[in-house]
Amino acid sequence: LANPGTASRTVTYELATQLFTANEERNDQRFVEACFAGPEKLETRSEHKIAREGFLTETSLEWTALLRKYSTLIVQSEAPLVQARAAKTSAGNLQLTLKAPAVVLAPEQTVTHRYLVYAGPKHREELRAFNAGFERLLARGIFGWLKLSMLLALKFFYKLSGNYGLAIVILTALIKMLFAPLTHVSFESMRKMQALQPKIKAMQAQHKKTGAAMTLAVR
């Protein structure tokens, strides 16, 4: 940003939306979610919700992201962004518009704003390497912590075994062991219900004409 004039100027600008337009010709290339990261909160909007309602936030943002199934596009500003908008265009593309903070430029002053752009796979190690909290993308949503925990466990077993197939078998066995008590309770409940079925059918036959009598008999 430059001010070639003789008086101070206040400059604001927005990043061009076409820089972050999704290519939706193929489903695996389509951006399906948008994320907006503040200092404490990560907001996520699906493409369907954005198509219905749009999205506008004017809180301070550290970075924003568009997500595909296996990859992501992240934009981080050196100075916190002051506004972000998301919308679906008439062509069906998911777009972001990012607004930078206003800058007061003295006469003949030049200011440089730097942006970090990451376009690549959603690998935890690569996202953590930026030391900017990008890995928070992997824990988004209600069950985000569970998905992330399973991913970390899978990678741990892979390091032990050196084989992803064996790591998946170990993780599956561990999950079955953890849920074994609940499975046992469920089977016991089903067994008791099966044992009661002959008695329930007998009572239904005995009181088939009177529903109230059937209810009293069950009680």
Phi, psi and chi 1 to 4 in degrees:
 res  aa     phi    psi   chi1   chi2   chi3   chi4
   1 LEU       -  135.0  -55.3  176.0      -      -
   2 ALA  -137.6  148.3      -      -      -      -
   3 ASN  -122.2   96.9  178.5   14.2      -      -
   4 PRO   -81.2   -3.8   30.4  -34.0      -      -
   5 GLY   -80.9 -171.1      -      -      -      -
   6 THR  -106.5   -0.5   57.5      -      -      -
   7 ALA  -125.2  155.7      -      -      -      -
   8 SER   -66.3  148.2  -63.8      -      -      -
   9 ARG  -135.8  145.0  -63.4  174.7   59.2 -171.9
  10 THR  -101.6  123.4  -60.2      -      -      -
  11 VAL  -116.9  131.4  178.9      -      -      -
  12 THR  -127.4  153.3   60.3      -      -      -
  13 TYR  -155.0  161.0   67.5   92.0      -      -
  14 GLU  -123.1  146.4  -65.4 -179.7  -15.8      -
  15 LEU   -73.1  136.8  -61.8 -177.9      -      -
  16 ALA   -62.3  130.1      -      -      -      -
  17 THR   -64.2  -29.2   55.1      -      -      -
  18 GLN   -66.9  -16.4   58.2  -96.4   31.7      -
  19 LEU   -68.4  -22.3  -67.7  176.6      -      -
  20 PHE  -123.2   31.9  -48.3  108.9      -      -
  21 THR   -85.8  134.7  -59.2      -      -      -
  22 ALA   -80.9  143.4      -      -      -      -
  23 ASN   -92.2  109.4  174.6    8.4      -      -
  24 GLU  -103.9   18.7  -60.6 -148.5    1.3      -
  25 GLU   -69.1  -29.3  -66.5  178.9    0.0      -
  26 ARG  -123.1  138.7  -70.6  174.2   47.9 -171.6
  27 ASN   -61.1  -36.5  -75.2  -23.4      -      -
  28 ASP   -74.9   -9.1   60.7  -17.9      -      -
  29 GLN  -103.6    0.5  -67.5 -175.4  -10.8      -
  30 ARG   -84.6  135.8 -157.5  175.4   71.7 -140.1
  31 PHE   -75.9  129.6  -70.8  113.3      -      -
  32 VAL  -114.6  -10.3  -64.5      -      -      -
  33 GLU  -146.0  154.7  -76.3 -176.6  -74.7      -
  34 ALA  -125.8  137.6      -      -      -      -
  35 CYS  -123.3  143.9  -68.9      -      -      -
  36 PHE  -131.3  115.5  -51.1   88.3      -      -
  37 ALA  -106.7  118.1      -      -      -      -
  38 GLY   -99.6 -176.2      -      -      -      -
  39 PRO   -59.3  -33.4  -22.2   33.1      -      -
  40 GLU  -122.9  -16.2  -60.7  178.4   -3.5      -
  41 LYS  -130.8  140.8 -173.8  178.3 -179.9 -178.2
  42 LEU  -116.2  115.0  179.2   68.1      -      -
  43 GLU  -100.0  138.1  -68.0 -170.4   72.2      -
  44 THR  -126.7  137.0  -56.4      -      -      -
  45 ARG  -131.1  131.6  -67.3  -67.7 -174.2  -82.1
  46 SER   -77.7  160.2   68.8      -      -      -
  47 GLU   -62.3  -32.7   60.0  169.5  -21.8      -
  48 HIS   -68.8  -40.3  -57.2  -64.2      -      -
  49 LYS   -69.2  -37.9 -168.4  165.0 -174.2  178.5
  50 ILE   -64.9  -38.7  -69.9  172.8      -      -
  51 ALA   -62.7  -36.7      -      -      -      -
  52 ARG   -79.0  -43.9  -68.7 -164.9  -48.9  -92.8
  53 GLU  -117.8  -16.2  -53.6  171.2    2.3      -
  54 GLY    70.4 -175.6      -      -      -      -
  55 PHE  -157.0  137.3 -179.1   78.5      -      -
  56 LEU  -145.1  128.4  169.4   65.8      -      -
  57 THR  -133.4  138.4  178.5      -      -      -
  58 GLU  -119.2   21.7  -65.5 -177.7  -32.1      -
  59 THR   -85.9  161.7   57.7      -      -      -
  60 SER   -65.3  128.0  177.1      -      -      -
  61 LEU  -118.9  134.7  -65.3  173.8      -      -
  62 GLU   -85.4  -37.4  -64.6  179.7  -16.1      -
  63 TRP  -163.1  162.3   48.8  -90.3      -      -
  64 THR  -130.0  161.6   61.7      -      -      -
  65 ALA  -150.4  147.3      -      -      -      -
  66 LEU  -111.2  138.0  -70.8  174.6      -      -
  67 LEU  -120.1  134.2  -72.8   84.8      -      -
  68 ARG  -101.3 -174.0  -69.3  174.2  175.4  154.5
  69 LYS   -63.3  -44.7 -172.2  173.0 -176.9  179.1
  70 TYR  -118.1   -5.9  -58.8  111.3      -      -
  71 SER  -137.2  173.3   61.3      -      -      -
  72 THR  -148.8  157.2 -178.1      -      -      -
  73 LEU  -122.1  115.1  171.6   64.5      -      -
  74 ILE  -114.1  137.1  -57.7  173.6      -      -
  75 VAL  -124.7  120.6  179.4      -      -      -
  76 GLN  -119.0  130.1 -178.0 -170.0   36.7      -
  77 SER   -96.3  144.3  172.9      -      -      -
  78 GLU   -61.9  -40.6 -172.9  176.2   47.6      -
  79 ALA  -103.1  138.6      -      -      -      -
  80 PRO   -54.7  136.8  -24.4   34.2      -      -
  81 LEU   -71.8  149.5  -61.1  166.7      -      -
  82 VAL  -105.4  -11.6  -63.8      -      -      -
  83 GLN  -160.2  145.2 -173.6 -171.9   88.5      -
  84 ALA  -141.8  137.7      -      -      -      -
  85 ARG  -125.4  146.2  -59.3 -167.6  -57.7  -85.6
  86 ALA  -131.6  141.3      -      -      -      -
  87 ALA  -157.7  162.2      -      -      -      -
  88 LYS  -100.8  130.7  -86.0  -91.2 -167.5  172.8
  89 THR   -83.8  172.2   67.3      -      -      -
  90 SER   -63.4  -23.7   57.1      -      -      -
  91 ALA   -82.4   -3.7      -      -      -      -
  92 GLY    88.3   13.3      -      -      -      -
  93 ASN   -89.9  144.9  -65.5  -34.2      -      -
  94 LEU   -88.3  123.2 -178.3   59.8      -      -
  95 GLN  -128.1  149.2  -63.4 -177.0  -22.6      -
  96 LEU  -118.9  143.1  -68.3 -177.5      -      -
  97 THR  -124.5  122.0  -56.8      -      -      -
  98 LEU  -113.5  131.0  -50.7  176.3      -      -
  99 LYS  -109.6  127.4 -174.7  174.4 -178.2  179.3
 100 ALA   -85.8  159.2      -      -      -      -
 101 PRO   -67.3  152.5   23.9  -33.1      -      -
 102 ALA   -66.5  144.4      -      -      -      -
 103 VAL  -125.3  129.5  179.0      -      -      -
 104 VAL   -94.1  118.3  178.5      -      -      -
 105 LEU  -107.2  126.8  -62.2  176.1      -      -
 106 ALA   -74.7  164.3      -      -      -      -
 107 PRO   -53.6  130.0  -26.7   35.6      -      -
 108 GLU    63.6   19.3  -60.5 -175.8   -0.7      -
 109 GLN   -89.0  146.0 -178.7 -175.3    6.9      -
 110 THR  -125.1  133.2  -60.5      -      -      -
 111 VAL  -125.6  137.1  173.8      -      -      -
 112 THR  -110.6  128.3  -59.6      -      -      -
 113 HIS  -105.3  129.7  -80.9 -176.5      -      -
 114 ARG  -108.0  143.7  -65.9  178.6  174.7   83.8
 115 TYR  -128.7  141.1  -69.6   84.8      -      -
 116 LEU  -102.5  126.6  168.7   66.9      -      -
 117 VAL  -120.5  122.2  177.7      -      -      -
 118 TYR  -114.0  124.6  170.4   82.4      -      -
 119 ALA  -128.7  107.0      -      -      -      -
 120 GLY  -177.8 -169.6      -      -      -      -
 121 PRO   -70.3  157.9   26.0  -34.5      -      -
 122 LYS   -87.7   62.1  -67.3 -173.9  -71.6 -173.6
 123 HIS   -93.5  128.2  -68.5  167.5      -      -
 124 ARG   -59.1  -42.3 -174.9  170.2 -179.3  -90.4
 125 GLU   -63.7  -42.0  -69.4   75.2   14.4      -
 126 GLU   -68.5  -39.3  -66.6 -175.3   25.4      -
 127 LEU   -68.8  -38.7  -64.0  175.8      -      -
 128 ARG   -67.5  -27.6  -77.4 -169.5   72.9 -177.4
 129 ALA   -62.2  -23.1      -      -      -      -
 130 PHE   -78.4  -14.3  -69.4   98.3      -      -
 131 ASN    54.3   41.2 -163.7   29.9      -      -
 132 ALA  -127.9    9.3      -      -      -      -
 133 GLY    81.5   14.5      -      -      -      -
 134 PHE   -62.4  -26.6  -65.3  163.1      -      -
 135 GLU   -66.0  -12.3   68.3  -85.0    9.2      -
 136 ARG   -59.7  -21.9  -67.8  160.7   60.5 -170.2
 137 LEU   -59.4  -33.0  -71.2  173.6      -      -
 138 LEU   -75.4  -17.2  -57.7  177.9      -      -
 139 ALA  -109.3   19.8      -      -      -      -
 140 ARG   -75.4  158.9   70.4 -168.6 -174.2  -79.1
 141 GLY    88.6  170.8      -      -      -      -
 142 ILE   -61.9  -42.3  -61.2  174.9      -      -
 143 PHE  -103.3   21.1  -62.3  105.1      -      -
 144 GLY   -59.7  -42.1      -      -      -      -
 145 TRP   -62.9  -35.0   63.1  -88.7      -      -
 146 LEU   -70.3  -43.3 -179.2   59.5      -      -
 147 LYS   -62.1  -42.5  -67.9 -174.1  -68.3 -176.0
 148 LEU   -66.5  -39.6 -177.0   57.5      -      -
 149 SER   -62.3  -42.1  -61.6      -      -      -
 150 MET   -67.1  -36.9  -67.2 -178.9   67.3      -
 151 LEU   -64.2  -44.5  174.5   62.7      -      -
 152 LEU   -64.6  -39.5  -65.6  176.5      -      -
 153 ALA   -64.6  -41.0      -      -      -      -
 154 LEU   -62.2  -43.0  179.5   62.4      -      -
 155 LYS   -68.2  -33.6  -68.8 -168.1  173.1 -175.5
 156 PHE   -64.0  -46.0  172.2   75.4      -      -
 157 PHE   -69.1  -29.4  -67.9  129.3      -      -
 158 TYR   -66.8  -39.8  171.0   72.5      -      -
 159 LYS   -64.2  -34.1  -73.8 -177.6  179.5  179.7
 160 LEU   -73.1  -40.4  -68.4  179.3      -      -
 161 SER   -99.2  -26.5   63.5      -      -      -
 162 GLY    73.8   13.0      -      -      -      -
 163 ASN  -143.6  122.4 -176.1  -66.8      -      -
 164 TYR   -67.5  -34.2  -91.0  114.6      -      -
 165 GLY   -60.6  -47.0      -      -      -      -
 166 LEU   -67.1  -36.3 -176.4   57.1      -      -
 167 ALA   -62.8  -39.6      -      -      -      -
 168 ILE   -66.1  -41.1  -68.1  172.1      -      -
 169 VAL   -61.5  -44.9  170.6      -      -      -
 170 ILE   -63.1  -45.2  -64.4  172.6      -      -
 171 LEU   -63.8  -40.8 -179.9   59.3      -      -
 172 THR   -62.9  -42.9  -57.2      -      -      -
 173 ALA   -63.9  -39.6      -      -      -      -
 174 LEU   -64.3  -42.1  179.9   61.8      -      -
 175 ILE   -63.5  -41.7  -68.0  172.6      -      -
 176 LYS   -62.6  -38.7  -75.2 -174.6  174.8  -67.2
 177 MET   -65.6  -40.1  -71.4  174.5   61.2      -
 178 LEU   -65.4  -36.0  -69.8  174.7      -      -
 179 PHE   -95.5    5.0  -75.8   93.2      -      -
 180 ALA   -57.8  -43.9      -      -      -      -
 181 PRO   -59.5  -42.1  -25.0   35.5      -      -
 182 LEU   -66.7  -39.5  -66.8  177.2      -      -
 183 THR   -62.9  -40.6  -55.3      -      -      -
 184 HIS   -63.0  -45.4  176.0   71.7      -      -
 185 VAL   -60.9  -40.6  170.9      -      -      -
 186 SER   -64.3  -44.7  176.6      -      -      -
 187 PHE   -64.5  -39.5  -79.4  139.9      -      -
 188 GLU   -63.3  -41.6  -77.3  -65.3  -47.6      -
 189 SER   -63.1  -43.1  178.0      -      -      -
 190 MET   -63.9  -40.1  -70.0  175.3   59.0      -
 191 ARG   -64.3  -41.1 -173.0  178.6   61.8   80.6
 192 LYS   -66.1  -38.7  -70.0  178.1 -179.0  178.5
 193 MET   -65.7  -38.2  -74.0  -62.1  -62.5      -
 194 GLN   -66.0  -36.0  -71.7  175.0  -10.8      -
 195 ALA   -68.1  -29.4      -      -      -      -
 196 LEU   -83.3  -15.9  -73.9  173.5      -      -
 197 GLN   -56.2  -45.8  -79.5  -58.1  -46.0      -
 198 PRO   -59.4  -40.8  -25.3   36.2      -      -
 199 LYS   -66.7  -40.2  -63.9  179.9 -179.6  179.1
 200 ILE   -65.4  -41.6  -67.7  174.3      -      -
 201 LYS   -65.0  -36.8  -71.7 -178.1  178.5  180.0
 202 ALA   -65.2  -42.8      -      -      -      -
 203 MET   -66.6  -36.6  -74.7 -170.1  -68.0      -
 204 GLN   -63.0  -40.9  -73.8  175.0  -21.0      -
 205 ALA   -68.2  -36.8      -      -      -      -
 206 GLN   -71.6  -35.6 -176.6  179.2   -4.2      -
 207 HIS  -117.3   31.1  -56.0  -73.1      -      -
 208 LYS   -64.5  -22.9   59.6 -177.7  178.6 -179.7
 209 LYS   -87.5  -21.1  -66.5 -176.9  179.0 -179.8
 210 THR  -126.5  107.2  -49.9      -      -      -
 211 GLY   -67.5  -36.0      -      -      -      -
 212 ALA   -64.8  -41.3      -      -      -      -
 213 ALA   -65.0  -37.3      -      -      -      -
 214 MET   -62.2  -42.5  171.2   67.8 -177.7      -
 215 THR   -63.2  -43.1  -58.2      -      -      -
 216 LEU   -65.0  -37.2  -70.2  173.7      -      -
 217 ALA   -67.2  -38.8      -      -      -      -
 218 VAL   -66.0  -40.3  169.9      -      -      -
 219 ARG   -64.2      -  -71.6  179.0 -179.6  175.4
